[in-house]
Amino acid sequence: MTKSELIERLADKLDHLSAKDVEKSIKEILELMVGSLAKGDRIEIRGFGSFSLHYRAPRVGRNPKTGESVELSGKYVPHFKPGKELRERVNLSAA
Amino acid sequence: MALTKAEVAEHLFEKVGLSKRDAKDMVEMFFEEIRETLESGDQVKLSGFGNFDLRQKSERPGRNPKTGEDIPILARKVVTFRPGQKLKSRVEDGNAE
């Protein structure tokens, strides 16, 4: 499912809202989530999961083309931990 | 401070002008639609944010950490998240040292 399919499906279910408002809402939700992690805040959605940041220590990398070493500074990367309900529902369908 | 569903709904009320009721339903259904899709075995791709993928894990030996008893960890399906380029760079830039 892509973002545009998600918009379509929600617009079908929330049919008293305009498709435009549904589209705007989904874009706002995603932008709010990106903005939250960008300022270092976690996201906690009960039954779905939580997004947090994991630190990656500085390391010496290598340019694969030239073989030259490059210093890479430490950085934060987004991490998702599925919540209980999501874990169980996904797994039930596998059983 | 963590972002929660209540705050996302409040944001939709303010920014999109949805009623409080619709804003709450929208947030609930947004996450439910993603859960349902994953439950049905499909991947979810949200450009600019990231992809939720499913991975099949095979059974592996495990142990009850309390009793030390050997018990197999059963085969299962798990959700993994791969952040998209935009999310990765916004997080990196926003949290630079």
N, CA and C atoms of all chains as a GROMACS GRO file, in nm:
protein
  576
    1MET      N    1   0.085  -0.120   0.000
    1MET     CA    2   0.000   0.000   0.000
    1MET      C    3   0.089   0.125   0.000
    2THR      N    4   0.060   0.215  -0.091
    2THR     CA    5   0.137   0.340  -0.098
    2THR      C    6   0.060   0.451  -0.028
    3LYS      N    7   0.125   0.568  -0.019
    3LYS     CA    8   0.059   0.681   0.046
    3LYS      C    9  -0.070   0.718  -0.027
    4SER      N   10  -0.067   0.717  -0.161
    4SER     CA   11  -0.190   0.756  -0.232
    4SER      C   12  -0.301   0.653  -0.215
    5GLU      N   13  -0.263   0.524  -0.203
    5GLU     CA   14  -0.366   0.422  -0.176
    5GLU      C   15  -0.423   0.439  -0.034
    6LEU      N   16  -0.336   0.474   0.058
    6LEU     CA   17  -0.383   0.497   0.195
    6LEU      C   18  -0.482   0.614   0.197
    7ILE      N   19  -0.451   0.719   0.124
    7ILE     CA   20  -0.542   0.835   0.115
    7ILE      C   21  -0.677   0.791   0.056
    8GLU      N   22  -0.673   0.714  -0.052
    8GLU     CA   23  -0.798   0.666  -0.114
    8GLU      C   24  -0.881   0.583  -0.018
    9ARG      N   25  -0.816   0.489   0.050
    9ARG     CA   26  -0.890   0.401   0.140
    9ARG      C   27  -0.954   0.478   0.255
   10LEU      N   28  -0.879   0.575   0.310
   10LEU     CA   29  -0.936   0.652   0.420
   10LEU      C   30  -1.047   0.744   0.370
   11ALA      N   31  -1.031   0.797   0.249
   11ALA     CA   32  -1.135   0.884   0.192
   11ALA      C   33  -1.264   0.804   0.172
   12ASP      N   34  -1.251   0.677   0.133
   12ASP     CA   35  -1.369   0.591   0.116
   12ASP      C   36  -1.440   0.568   0.250
   13LYS      N   37  -1.359   0.546   0.354
   13LYS     CA   38  -1.418   0.515   0.484
   13LYS      C   39  -1.473   0.639   0.553
   14LEU      N   40  -1.404   0.752   0.535
   14LEU     CA   41  -1.451   0.875   0.598
   14LEU      C   42  -1.522   0.957   0.491
   15ASP      N   43  -1.634   0.903   0.440
   15ASP     CA   44  -1.691   0.963   0.319
   15ASP      C   45  -1.766   1.094   0.344
   16HIS      N   46  -1.782   1.134   0.468
   16HIS     CA   47  -1.842   1.266   0.492
   16HIS      C   48  -1.737   1.377   0.487
   17LEU      N   49  -1.609   1.338   0.474
   17LEU     CA   50  -1.503   1.439   0.462
   17LEU      C   51  -1.463   1.453   0.315
   18SER      N   52  -1.415   1.570   0.277
   18SER     CA   53  -1.371   1.585   0.138
   18SER      C   54  -1.239   1.510   0.118
   19ALA      N   55  -1.217   1.461  -0.003
   19ALA     CA   56  -1.094   1.388  -0.034
   19ALA      C   57  -0.974   1.478  -0.007
   20LYS      N   58  -0.993   1.607  -0.029
   20LYS     CA   59  -0.887   1.704  -0.009
   20LYS      C   60  -0.846   1.711   0.139
   21ASP      N   61  -0.945   1.713   0.226
   21ASP     CA   62  -0.916   1.718   0.370
   21ASP      C   63  -0.848   1.590   0.418
   22VAL      N   64  -0.887   1.476   0.358
   22VAL     CA   65  -0.825   1.349   0.396
   22VAL      C   66  -0.678   1.351   0.353
   23GLU      N   67  -0.655   1.395   0.231
   23GLU     CA   68  -0.518   1.402   0.180
   23GLU      C   69  -0.434   1.496   0.265
   24LYS      N   70  -0.489   1.613   0.295
   24LYS     CA   71  -0.416   1.711   0.375
   24LYS      C   72  -0.386   1.653   0.514
   25SER      N   73  -0.483   1.584   0.572
   25SER     CA   74  -0.466   1.526   0.706
   25SER      C   75  -0.351   1.426   0.709
   26ILE      N   76  -0.348   1.338   0.607
   26ILE     CA   77  -0.244   1.235   0.606
   26ILE      C   78  -0.106   1.297   0.588
   27LYS      N   79  -0.100   1.397   0.503
   27LYS     CA   80   0.029   1.466   0.486
   27LYS      C   81   0.070   1.537   0.614
   28GLU      N   82  -0.027   1.597   0.683
   28GLU     CA   83   0.003   1.664   0.811
   28GLU      C   84   0.049   1.565   0.917
   29ILE      N   85  -0.016   1.449   0.921
   29ILE     CA   86   0.024   1.348   1.021
   29ILE      C   87   0.169   1.308   0.997
   30LEU      N   88   0.202   1.277   0.871
   30LEU     CA   89   0.339   1.231   0.842
   30LEU      C   90   0.440   1.342   0.868
   31GLU      N   91   0.405   1.465   0.830
   31GLU     CA   92   0.497   1.576   0.852
   31GLU      C   93   0.519   1.602   1.002
   32LEU      N   94   0.412   1.588   1.078
   32LEU     CA   95   0.422   1.606   1.222
   32LEU      C   96   0.514   1.499   1.283
   33MET      N   97   0.502   1.376   1.231
   33MET     CA   98   0.586   1.267   1.281
   33MET      C   99   0.733   1.289   1.245
   34VAL      N  100   0.757   1.332   1.120
   34VAL     CA  101   0.895   1.360   1.079
   34VAL      C  102   0.952   1.474   1.165
   35GLY      N  103   0.872   1.581   1.182
   35GLY     CA  104   0.917   1.697   1.259
   35GLY      C  105   0.948   1.661   1.403
   36SER      N  106   0.866   1.572   1.458
   36SER     CA  107   0.885   1.531   1.596
   36SER      C  108   1.020   1.461   1.615
   37LEU      N  109   1.049   1.366   1.526
   37LEU     CA  110   1.178   1.295   1.534
   37LEU      C  111   1.294   1.388   1.502
   38ALA      N  112   1.271   1.483   1.410
   38ALA     CA  113   1.378   1.577   1.373
   38ALA      C  114   1.418   1.663   1.491
   39LYS      N  115   1.322   1.692   1.582
   39LYS     CA  116   1.364   1.770   1.698
   39LYS      C  117   1.399   1.682   1.818
   40GLY      N  118   1.408   1.552   1.793
   40GLY     CA  119   1.458   1.462   1.897
   40GLY      C  120   1.350   1.404   1.987
   41ASP      N  121   1.221   1.429   1.953
   41ASP     CA  122   1.112   1.373   2.034
   41ASP      C  123   1.071   1.235   1.985
   42ARG      N  124   1.038   1.148   2.077
   42ARG     CA  125   0.986   1.016   2.043
   42ARG      C  126   0.842   1.025   1.995
   43ILE      N  127   0.793   0.918   1.934
   43ILE     CA  128   0.651   0.908   1.897
   43ILE      C  129   0.601   0.780   1.962
   44GLU      N  130   0.490   0.788   2.036
   44GLU     CA  131   0.436   0.669   2.101
   44GLU      C  132   0.290   0.652   2.066
   45ILE      N  133   0.260   0.551   1.983
   45ILE     CA  134   0.123   0.525   1.940
   45ILE      C  135   0.082   0.391   1.999
   46ARG      N  136  -0.004   0.393   2.100
   46ARG     CA  137  -0.044   0.270   2.166
   46ARG      C  138  -0.108   0.172   2.068
   47GLY      N  139  -0.064   0.045   2.074
   47GLY     CA  140  -0.122  -0.058   1.987
   47GLY      C  141  -0.058  -0.062   1.850
   48PHE      N  142   0.019   0.041   1.818
   48PHE     CA  143   0.087   0.045   1.688
   48PHE      C  144   0.237   0.029   1.708
   49GLY      N  145   0.295   0.120   1.784
   49GLY     CA  146   0.437   0.109   1.811
   49GLY      C  147   0.497   0.243   1.846
   50SER      N  148   0.628   0.244   1.868
   50SER     CA  149   0.694   0.369   1.900
   50SER      C  150   0.814   0.391   1.810
   51PHE      N  151   0.838   0.519   1.782
   51PHE     CA  152   0.953   0.559   1.702
   51PHE      C  153   1.046   0.634   1.795
   52SER      N  154   1.173   0.598   1.789
   52SER     CA  155   1.271   0.669   1.872
   52SER      C  156   1.397   0.686   1.789
   53LEU      N  157   1.499   0.746   1.849
   53LEU     CA  158   1.624   0.765   1.776
   53LEU      C  159   1.731   0.673   1.835
   54HIS      N  160   1.809   0.614   1.748
   54HIS     CA  161   1.923   0.535   1.793
   54HIS      C  162   2.050   0.605   1.749
   55TYR      N  163   2.148   0.607   1.838
   55TYR     CA  164   2.275   0.674   1.808
   55TYR      C  165   2.370   0.582   1.734
   56ARG      N  166   2.433   0.635   1.633
   56ARG     CA  167   2.538   0.561   1.563
   56ARG      C  168   2.670   0.631   1.590
   57ALA      N  169   2.764   0.561   1.651
   57ALA     CA  170   2.892   0.621   1.689
   57ALA      C  171   2.972   0.665   1.566
   58PRO      N  172   3.060   0.763   1.585
   58PRO     CA  173   3.146   0.806   1.473
   58PRO      C  174   3.232   0.689   1.428
   59ARG      N  175   3.263   0.682   1.300
   59ARG     CA  176   3.348   0.572   1.252
   59ARG      C  177   3.425   0.619   1.130
   60VAL      N  178   3.527   0.542   1.098
   60VAL     CA  179   3.603   0.572   0.978
   60VAL      C  180   3.547   0.486   0.866
   61GLY      N  181   3.496   0.552   0.765
   61GLY     CA  182   3.441   0.479   0.651
   61GLY      C  183   3.537   0.485   0.535
   62ARG      N  184   3.497   0.426   0.427
   62ARG     CA  185   3.583   0.425   0.310
   62ARG      C  186   3.503   0.461   0.186
   63ASN      N  187   3.558   0.544   0.103
   63ASN     CA  188   3.494   0.572  -0.025
   63ASN      C  189   3.513   0.448  -0.113
   64PRO      N  190   3.403   0.382  -0.147
   64PRO     CA  191   3.416   0.253  -0.219
   64PRO      C  192   3.480   0.269  -0.358
   65LYS      N  193   3.473   0.386  -0.413
   65LYS     CA  194   3.532   0.406  -0.547
   65LYS      C  195   3.682   0.425  -0.540
   66THR      N  196   3.726   0.512  -0.447
   66THR     CA  197   3.868   0.548  -0.444
   66THR      C  198   3.945   0.470  -0.336
   67GLY      N  199   3.872   0.408  -0.241
   67GLY     CA  200   3.940   0.336  -0.134
   67GLY      C  201   3.990   0.429  -0.025
   68GLU      N  202   3.970   0.558  -0.043
   68GLU     CA  203   4.015   0.660   0.051
   68GLU      C  204   3.935   0.651   0.182
   69SER      N  205   3.998   0.669   0.298
   69SER     CA  206   3.918   0.667   0.421
   69SER      C  207   3.860   0.804   0.450
   70VAL      N  208   3.738   0.800   0.507
   70VAL     CA  209   3.669   0.924   0.542
   70VAL      C  210   3.616   0.913   0.684
   71GLU      N  211   3.632   1.022   0.761
   71GLU     CA  212   3.579   1.025   0.896
   71GLU      C  213   3.429   1.051   0.889
   72LEU      N  214   3.352   0.961   0.950
   72LEU     CA  215   3.208   0.983   0.955
   72LEU      C  216   3.170   1.018   1.098
   73SER      N  217   3.100   1.130   1.114
   73SER     CA  218   3.066   1.172   1.251
   73SER      C  219   2.950   1.087   1.304
   74GLY      N  220   2.931   1.093   1.435
   74GLY     CA  221   2.820   1.021   1.496
   74GLY      C  222   2.689   1.079   1.447
   75LYS      N  223   2.585   0.999   1.446
   75LYS     CA  224   2.455   1.049   1.401
   75LYS      C  225   2.342   0.972   1.466
   76TYR      N  226   2.222   1.028   1.453
   76TYR     CA  227   2.102   0.961   1.503
   76TYR      C  228   2.023   0.906   1.386
   77VAL      N  229   1.970   0.785   1.402
   77VAL     CA  230   1.885   0.725   1.300
   77VAL      C  231   1.750   0.686   1.362
   78PRO      N  232   1.640   0.699   1.284
   78PRO     CA  233   1.509   0.664   1.336
   78PRO      C  234   1.497   0.513   1.356
   79HIS      N  235   1.426   0.474   1.461
   79HIS     CA  236   1.405   0.332   1.489
   79HIS      C  237   1.259   0.310   1.525
   80PHE      N  238   1.200   0.202   1.472
   80PHE     CA  239   1.060   0.170   1.504
   80PHE      C  240   1.052   0.040   1.581
   81LYS      N  241   0.976   0.043   1.690
   81LYS     CA  242   0.952  -0.079   1.766
   81LYS      C  243   0.802  -0.107   1.762
   82PRO      N  244   0.760  -0.215   1.696
   82PRO     CA  245   0.617  -0.246   1.685
   82PRO      C  246   0.556  -0.268   1.823
   83GLY      N  247   0.434  -0.221   1.840
   83GLY     CA  248   0.362  -0.240   1.965
   83GLY      C  249   0.301  -0.379   1.973
   84LYS      N  250   0.249  -0.412   2.090
   84LYS     CA  251   0.198  -0.547   2.117
   84LYS      C  252   0.088  -0.587   2.018
   85GLU      N  253  -0.010  -0.500   2.001
   85GLU     CA  254  -0.123  -0.535   1.913
   85GLU      C  255  -0.076  -0.560   1.769
   86LEU      N  256   0.011  -0.473   1.720
   86LEU     CA  257   0.061  -0.490   1.583
   86LEU      C  258   0.140  -0.621   1.571
   87ARG      N  259   0.226  -0.649   1.669
   87ARG     CA  260   0.305  -0.773   1.666
   87ARG      C  261   0.214  -0.895   1.662
   88GLU      N  262   0.112  -0.892   1.748
   88GLU     CA  263   0.024  -1.009   1.756
   88GLU      C  264  -0.060  -1.026   1.630
   89ARG      N  265  -0.112  -0.916   1.578
   89ARG     CA  266  -0.198  -0.927   1.460
   89ARG      C  267  -0.121  -0.974   1.338
   90VAL      N  268   0.000  -0.925   1.321
   90VAL     CA  269   0.082  -0.965   1.206
   90VAL      C  270   0.120  -1.112   1.216
   91ASN      N  271   0.144  -1.152   1.339
   91ASN     CA  272   0.190  -1.287   1.360
   91ASN      C  273   0.078  -1.390   1.349
   92LEU      N  274  -0.042  -1.352   1.389
   92LEU     CA  275  -0.158  -1.442   1.377
   92LEU      C  276  -0.180  -1.484   1.233
   93SER      N  277  -0.164  -1.386   1.144
   93SER     CA  278  -0.188  -1.417   1.003
   93SER      C  279  -0.081  -1.512   0.948
   94ALA      N  280   0.032  -1.522   1.021
   94ALA     CA  281   0.141  -1.611   0.976
   94ALA      C  282   0.119  -1.753   1.025
   95ALA      N  283   0.047  -1.766   1.138
   95ALA     CA  284   0.034  -1.896   1.203
   95ALA      C  285  -0.053  -1.993   1.123
   96MET      N  286   0.980   1.449   2.579
   96MET     CA  287   0.837   1.454   2.548
   96MET      C  288   0.806   1.372   2.423
   97ALA      N  289   0.700   1.297   2.430
   97ALA     CA  290   0.669   1.209   2.316
   97ALA      C  291   0.541   1.254   2.246
   98LEU      N  292   0.539   1.235   2.116
   98LEU     CA  293   0.418   1.265   2.037
   98LEU      C  294   0.320   1.148   2.052
   99THR      N  295   0.194   1.180   2.083
   99THR     CA  296   0.091   1.076   2.101
   99THR      C  297  -0.026   1.103   2.007
  100LYS      N  298  -0.119   1.006   2.004
  100LYS     CA  299  -0.237   1.020   1.918
  100LYS      C  300  -0.317   1.146   1.950
  101ALA      N  301  -0.328   1.176   2.079
  101ALA     CA  302  -0.406   1.294   2.120
  101ALA      C  303  -0.349   1.422   2.059
  102GLU      N  304  -0.215   1.430   2.058
  102GLU     CA  305  -0.153   1.550   2.002
  102GLU      C  306  -0.165   1.555   1.850
  103VAL      N  307  -0.160   1.440   1.786
  103VAL     CA  308  -0.176   1.436   1.640
  103VAL      C  309  -0.318   1.483   1.606
  104ALA      N  310  -0.417   1.436   1.683
  104ALA     CA  311  -0.556   1.476   1.659
  104ALA      C  312  -0.572   1.626   1.679
  105GLU      N  313  -0.513   1.679   1.783
  105GLU     CA  314  -0.521   1.823   1.811
  105GLU      C  315  -0.461   1.903   1.695
  106HIS      N  316  -0.353   1.852   1.640
  106HIS     CA  317  -0.287   1.918   1.527
  106HIS      C  318  -0.380   1.921   1.404
  107LEU      N  319  -0.452   1.812   1.379
  107LEU     CA  320  -0.544   1.808   1.264
  107LEU      C  321  -0.662   1.905   1.284
  108PHE      N  322  -0.706   1.915   1.409
  108PHE     CA  323  -0.812   2.009   1.444
  108PHE      C  324  -0.767   2.151   1.411
  109GLU      N  325  -0.644   2.183   1.449
  109GLU     CA  326  -0.592   2.319   1.428
  109GLU      C  327  -0.554   2.347   1.283
  110LYS      N  328  -0.482   2.251   1.220
  110LYS     CA  329  -0.424   2.277   1.088
  110LYS      C  330  -0.518   2.249   0.972
  111VAL      N  331  -0.602   2.145   0.987
  111VAL     CA  332  -0.688   2.107   0.875
  111VAL      C  333  -0.831   2.156   0.899
  112GLY      N  334  -0.862   2.185   1.026
  112GLY     CA  335  -0.996   2.232   1.057
  112GLY      C  336  -1.099   2.121   1.069
  113LEU      N  337  -1.052   1.998   1.092
  113LEU     CA  338  -1.146   1.888   1.116
  113LEU      C  339  -1.210   1.910   1.253
  114SER      N  340  -1.330   1.855   1.273
  114SER     CA  341  -1.390   1.859   1.406
  114SER      C  342  -1.305   1.772   1.497
  115LYS      N  343  -1.319   1.791   1.628
  115LYS     CA  344  -1.239   1.711   1.721
  115LYS      C  345  -1.268   1.563   1.701
  116ARG      N  346  -1.396   1.534   1.676
  116ARG     CA  347  -1.438   1.396   1.656
  116ARG      C  348  -1.373   1.336   1.531
  117ASP      N  349  -1.380   1.410   1.420
  117ASP     CA  350  -1.320   1.362   1.294
  117ASP      C  351  -1.168   1.350   1.306
  118ALA      N  352  -1.107   1.444   1.377
  118ALA     CA  353  -0.961   1.442   1.392
  118ALA      C  354  -0.919   1.315   1.467
  119LYS      N  355  -0.996   1.282   1.570
  119LYS     CA  356  -0.965   1.163   1.649
  119LYS      C  357  -0.984   1.037   1.565
  120ASP      N  358  -1.096   1.032   1.489
  120ASP     CA  359  -1.122   0.917   1.402
  120ASP      C  360  -1.014   0.903   1.294
  121MET      N  361  -0.974   1.015   1.238
  121MET     CA  362  -0.872   1.013   1.132
  121MET      C  363  -0.743   0.948   1.183
  122VAL      N  364  -0.699   0.990   1.300
  122VAL     CA  365  -0.574   0.939   1.356
  122VAL      C  366  -0.587   0.789   1.384
  123GLU      N  367  -0.700   0.752   1.443
  123GLU     CA  368  -0.724   0.612   1.474
  123GLU      C  369  -0.722   0.528   1.346
  124MET      N  370  -0.793   0.576   1.243
  124MET     CA  371  -0.804   0.500   1.119
  124MET      C  372  -0.675   0.498   1.038
  125PHE      N  373  -0.598   0.604   1.051
  125PHE     CA  374  -0.468   0.609   0.983
  125PHE      C  375  -0.381   0.491   1.030
  126PHE      N  376  -0.368   0.475   1.160
  126PHE     CA  377  -0.284   0.367   1.211
  126PHE      C  378  -0.350   0.230   1.192
  127GLU      N  379  -0.484   0.226   1.200
  127GLU     CA  380  -0.554   0.099   1.181
  127GLU      C  381  -0.539   0.050   1.036
  128GLU      N  382  -0.543   0.141   0.942
  128GLU     CA  383  -0.530   0.101   0.801
  128GLU      C  384  -0.390   0.041   0.776
  129ILE      N  385  -0.290   0.098   0.838
  129ILE     CA  386  -0.154   0.045   0.824
  129ILE      C  387  -0.145  -0.094   0.890
  130ARG      N  388  -0.204  -0.106   1.008
  130ARG     CA  389  -0.203  -0.237   1.076
  130ARG      C  390  -0.274  -0.343   0.991
  131GLU      N  391  -0.391  -0.308   0.938
  131GLU     CA  392  -0.467  -0.404   0.858
  131GLU      C  393  -0.390  -0.449   0.735
  132THR      N  394  -0.323  -0.354   0.671
  132THR     CA  395  -0.246  -0.386   0.551
  132THR      C  396  -0.133  -0.483   0.584
  133LEU      N  397  -0.063  -0.455   0.694
  133LEU     CA  398   0.047  -0.543   0.734
  133LEU      C  399  -0.006  -0.680   0.775
  134GLU      N  400  -0.119  -0.679   0.842
  134GLU     CA  401  -0.182  -0.803   0.886
  134GLU      C  402  -0.218  -0.889   0.766
  135SER      N  403  -0.258  -0.825   0.656
  135SER     CA  404  -0.296  -0.901   0.537
  135SER      C  405  -0.173  -0.947   0.459
  136GLY      N  406  -0.053  -0.909   0.508
  136GLY     CA  407   0.070  -0.957   0.447
  136GLY      C  408   0.130  -0.862   0.344
  137ASP      N  409   0.072  -0.742   0.333
  137ASP     CA  410   0.124  -0.644   0.237
  137ASP      C  411   0.217  -0.544   0.304
  138GLN      N  412   0.311  -0.496   0.224
  138GLN     CA  413   0.405  -0.394   0.267
  138GLN      C  414   0.335  -0.256   0.262
  139VAL      N  415   0.382  -0.162   0.344
  139VAL     CA  416   0.327  -0.025   0.340
  139VAL      C  417   0.441   0.071   0.306
  140LYS      N  418   0.420   0.149   0.198
  140LYS     CA  419   0.526   0.242   0.155
  140LYS      C  420   0.476   0.386   0.162
  141LEU      N  421   0.532   0.462   0.256
  141LEU     CA  422   0.489   0.601   0.270
  141LEU      C  423   0.606   0.691   0.229
  142SER      N  424   0.599   0.741   0.107
  142SER     CA  425   0.714   0.813   0.053
  142SER      C  426   0.744   0.936   0.139
  143GLY      N  427   0.870   0.960   0.164
  143GLY     CA  428   0.913   1.071   0.248
  143GLY      C  429   0.922   1.030   0.394
  144PHE      N  430   0.853   0.922   0.429
  144PHE     CA  431   0.857   0.876   0.567
  144PHE      C  432   0.935   0.746   0.579
  145GLY      N  433   0.881   0.641   0.517
  145GLY     CA  434   0.954   0.514   0.521
  145GLY      C  435   0.865   0.399   0.483
  146ASN      N  436   0.922   0.280   0.483
  146ASN     CA  437   0.847   0.159   0.447
  146ASN      C  438   0.835   0.066   0.566
  147PHE      N  439   0.715   0.009   0.581
  147PHE     CA  440   0.695  -0.097   0.679
  147PHE      C  441   0.694  -0.228   0.602
  148ASP      N  442   0.788  -0.314   0.633
  148ASP     CA  443   0.801  -0.442   0.562
  148ASP      C  444   0.773  -0.556   0.658
  149LEU      N  445   0.746  -0.674   0.600
  149LEU     CA  446   0.725  -0.793   0.682
  149LEU      C  447   0.840  -0.888   0.659
  150ARG      N  448   0.889  -0.946   0.765
  150ARG     CA  449   0.994  -1.047   0.751
  150ARG      C  450   0.951  -1.174   0.819
  151GLN      N  451   0.980  -1.284   0.750
  151GLN     CA  452   0.949  -1.415   0.805
  151GLN      C  453   1.071  -1.463   0.883
  152LYS      N  454   1.051  -1.492   1.011
  152LYS     CA  455   1.162  -1.542   1.092
  152LYS      C  456   1.143  -1.691   1.113
  153SER      N  457   1.247  -1.767   1.098
  153SER     CA  458   1.230  -1.911   1.123
  153SER      C  459   1.249  -1.942   1.271
  154GLU      N  460   1.210  -2.060   1.308
  154GLU     CA  461   1.224  -2.101   1.448
  154GLU      C  462   1.371  -2.105   1.487
  155ARG      N  463   1.400  -2.061   1.610
  155ARG     CA  464   1.538  -2.069   1.657
  155ARG      C  465   1.537  -2.106   1.805
  156PRO      N  466   1.649  -2.164   1.854
  156PRO     CA  467   1.651  -2.206   1.994
  156PRO      C  468   1.652  -2.084   2.085
  157GLY      N  469   1.575  -2.091   2.191
  157GLY     CA  470   1.573  -1.983   2.288
  157GLY      C  471   1.579  -2.040   2.428
  158ARG      N  472   1.567  -1.950   2.525
  158ARG     CA  473   1.576  -1.996   2.664
  158ARG      C  474   1.493  -1.903   2.750
  159ASN      N  475   1.426  -1.960   2.845
  159ASN     CA  476   1.354  -1.878   2.942
  159ASN      C  477   1.458  -1.815   3.035
  160PRO      N  478   1.471  -1.681   3.031
  160PRO     CA  479   1.579  -1.618   3.108
  160PRO      C  480   1.562  -1.638   3.260
  161LYS      N  481   1.439  -1.662   3.305
  161LYS     CA  482   1.417  -1.679   3.449
  161LYS      C  483   1.455  -1.819   3.496
  162THR      N  484   1.409  -1.919   3.420
  162THR     CA  485   1.429  -2.057   3.466
  162THR      C  486   1.549  -2.126   3.401
  163GLY      N  487   1.599  -2.067   3.291
  163GLY     CA  488   1.713  -2.128   3.221
  163GLY      C  489   1.670  -2.243   3.132
  164GLU      N  490   1.541  -2.269   3.127
  164GLU     CA  491   1.486  -2.380   3.048
  164GLU      C  492   1.497  -2.352   2.898
  165ASP      N  493   1.536  -2.451   2.819
  165ASP     CA  494   1.543  -2.435   2.673
  165ASP      C  495   1.403  -2.441   2.613
  166ILE      N  496   1.367  -2.338   2.541
  166ILE     CA  497   1.238  -2.342   2.469
  166ILE      C  498   1.258  -2.279   2.331
  167PRO      N  499   1.203  -2.343   2.228
  167PRO     CA  500   1.222  -2.286   2.094
  167PRO      C  501   1.144  -2.157   2.078
  168ILE      N  502   1.202  -2.060   2.008
  168ILE     CA  503   1.128  -1.940   1.969
  168ILE      C  504   1.065  -1.974   1.835
  169LEU      N  505   0.934  -1.977   1.833
  169LEU     CA  506   0.861  -2.026   1.715
  169LEU      C  507   0.882  -1.937   1.592
  170ALA      N  508   0.863  -1.995   1.476
  170ALA     CA  509   0.867  -1.918   1.352
  170ALA      C  510   0.760  -1.810   1.359
  171ARG      N  511   0.791  -1.692   1.312
  171ARG     CA  512   0.689  -1.586   1.317
  171ARG      C  513   0.718  -1.480   1.214
  172LYS      N  514   0.620  -1.394   1.197
  172LYS     CA  515   0.633  -1.284   1.103
  172LYS      C  516   0.653  -1.157   1.184
  173VAL      N  517   0.746  -1.073   1.147
  173VAL     CA  518   0.769  -0.949   1.220
  173VAL      C  519   0.767  -0.829   1.126
  174VAL      N  520   0.732  -0.714   1.183
  174VAL     CA  521   0.730  -0.588   1.106
  174VAL      C  522   0.864  -0.519   1.122
  175THR      N  523   0.921  -0.475   1.012
  175THR     CA  524   1.041  -0.393   1.023
  175THR      C  525   1.014  -0.260   0.955
  176PHE      N  526   1.080  -0.156   1.001
  176PHE     CA  527   1.061  -0.023   0.944
  176PHE      C  528   1.192   0.023   0.882
  177ARG      N  529   1.185   0.066   0.756
  177ARG     CA  530   1.303   0.125   0.691
  177ARG      C  531   1.273   0.272   0.665
  178PRO      N  532   1.340   0.361   0.740
  178PRO     CA  533   1.314   0.504   0.721
  178PRO      C  534   1.351   0.547   0.579
  179GLY      N  535   1.274   0.639   0.525
  179GLY     CA  536   1.304   0.693   0.393
  179GLY      C  537   1.414   0.798   0.400
  180GLN      N  538   1.463   0.837   0.284
  180GLN     CA  539   1.574   0.931   0.277
  180GLN      C  540   1.543   1.064   0.345
  181LYS      N  541   1.419   1.116   0.322
  181LYS     CA  542   1.383   1.245   0.379
  181LYS      C  543   1.381   1.238   0.533
  182LEU      N  544   1.322   1.131   0.585
  182LEU     CA  545   1.317   1.116   0.732
  182LEU      C  546   1.458   1.104   0.789
  183LYS      N  547   1.542   1.023   0.722
  183LYS     CA  548   1.679   1.004   0.772
  183LYS      C  549   1.755   1.135   0.775
  184SER      N  550   1.745   1.213   0.666
  184SER     CA  551   1.826   1.336   0.664
  184SER      C  552   1.769   1.441   0.758
  185ARG      N  553   1.636   1.447   0.772
  185ARG     CA  554   1.579   1.544   0.868
  185ARG      C  555   1.622   1.509   1.010
  186VAL      N  556   1.623   1.380   1.044
  186VAL     CA  557   1.664   1.337   1.178
  186VAL      C  558   1.812   1.366   1.201
  187GLU      N  559   1.892   1.338   1.098
  187GLU     CA  560   2.036   1.361   1.111
  187GLU      C  561   2.066   1.510   1.128
  188ASP      N  562   2.004   1.592   1.044
  188ASP     CA  563   2.029   1.737   1.050
  188ASP      C  564   1.974   1.798   1.178
  189GLY      N  565   1.855   1.752   1.218
  189GLY     CA  566   1.791   1.811   1.335
  189GLY      C  567   1.859   1.774   1.465
  190ASN      N  568   1.933   1.662   1.464
  190ASN     CA  569   1.996   1.616   1.587
  190ASN      C  570   2.148   1.612   1.576
  191ALA      N  571   2.203   1.700   1.490
  191ALA     CA  572   2.348   1.702   1.469
  191ALA      C  573   2.417   1.744   1.599
  192GLU      N  574   2.538   1.693   1.621
  192GLU     CA  575   2.608   1.723   1.747
  192GLU      C  576   2.670   1.862   1.746
   0.00000   0.00000   0.00000
